[in-house]
Amino acid sequence: MRSTLPSEPAFPTPTKDGKFDGMTMREWFAGQALAGLLGATASNDTEDAAPMLFFENAKIMLNVQGGETELARLAFNLADAMLAQAKRH
């Protein structure tokens, strides 16, 4: 589902017709969120197992049919939340 939140260009590149091309802030945030979801690593501190649990869940999701779609959905939901929060400030 496409967000209705406004999304400015992340890295605006002017085109010949005076418009801007390139990825949106929403796409940039989603990519950053996805990298974080897939790159989470366990802490050496045994008291904080949450990062490892999250990483293991992401790996499991990738091995389940449709799991990659669910991770992409989560990344865009996080991006939408970041855009909504940015609008408030």
SULVEN-V225704 format. One record per residue. N is the residue number from 1. OMEGA is omega in radians with two decimals (NA if undefined). Layout:
N_OMEGA / N_OMEGA
//
This chain:
1_-3.12 / 2_-3.14 / 3_3.03 / 4_3.11 / 5_3.09 / 6_-3.13 / 7_3.12 / 8_3.06 / 9_3.13 / 10_-3.12 / 11_-3.02 / 12_3.07 / 13_-3.10 / 14_3.07 / 15_-3.10 / 16_-3.11 / 17_3.07 / 18_3.09 / 19_3.12 / 20_-3.10 / 21_3.08 / 22_-3.10 / 23_3.11 / 24_3.06 / 25_3.13 / 26_3.12 / 27_3.12 / 28_3.13 / 29_3.14 / 30_3.11 / 31_3.11 / 32_3.11 / 33_-3.14 / 34_3.10 / 35_3.11 / 36_3.13 / 37_-3.09 / 38_-3.07 / 39_-3.13 / 40_3.12 / 41_-3.13 / 42_3.05 / 43_3.04 / 44_3.13 / 45_-3.08 / 46_3.11 / 47_-3.09 / 48_-3.11 / 49_-3.07 / 50_-3.14 / 51_3.14 / 52_3.12 / 53_3.14 / 54_3.13 / 55_3.12 / 56_3.10 / 57_3.10 / 58_3.10 / 59_3.12 / 60_-3.14 / 61_-3.14 / 62_-3.14 / 63_3.13 / 64_3.13 / 65_-3.12 / 66_-3.11 / 67_-3.14 / 68_3.08 / 69_3.13 / 70_3.09 / 71_3.11 / 72_3.10 / 73_3.13 / 74_3.14 / 75_3.14 / 76_3.05 / 77_3.08 / 78_3.11 / 79_3.12 / 80_3.11 / 81_3.12 / 82_3.11 / 83_3.12 / 84_3.12 / 85_3.14 / 86_3.12 / 87_-3.10 / 88_-3.07 / 89_NA
//
